[in-house]
Amino acid sequence: AALIASLDSAVAIVDSQQRVVAANRAMVDLFPGDAGMLYRMPLTQALPIDVVKETFGRLLAGDAPRAVAFGALGARQLKVTAFRLATSSGAPDGEYGIVLAELTDLLRGTRDGSQH
């Protein structure tokens, strides 16, 4: 929990029922409702963003350890990474992580830099 709390990117841990079981402050800030309601809420209800649903769906449908996609939340440009968590023995335990990294400033800087 301390590790995800220290990250700038929005991070959530999702159980085998696809419900949010942990989230850092950046993820809570993306959630439009009361932060207390986020716990145990289905991921796609907590973050009704098409790219989140699509990325998580691709992860669940395949054998790959992670799925990555890019999308938007309003004016924010995001990189969405969904991945399988594993127990210390390496066996899947039915939990998943999802990271939303904001790329807006990076992309804006790239566009601004290319205009010079």
Helices and strands as residue ranges (DSSP letters): H 2-5, E 10-14, E 20-23, H 25-30, H 35-38, H 43-46, H 50-61, E 66-73, E 76-86, E 92-102, H 104-114
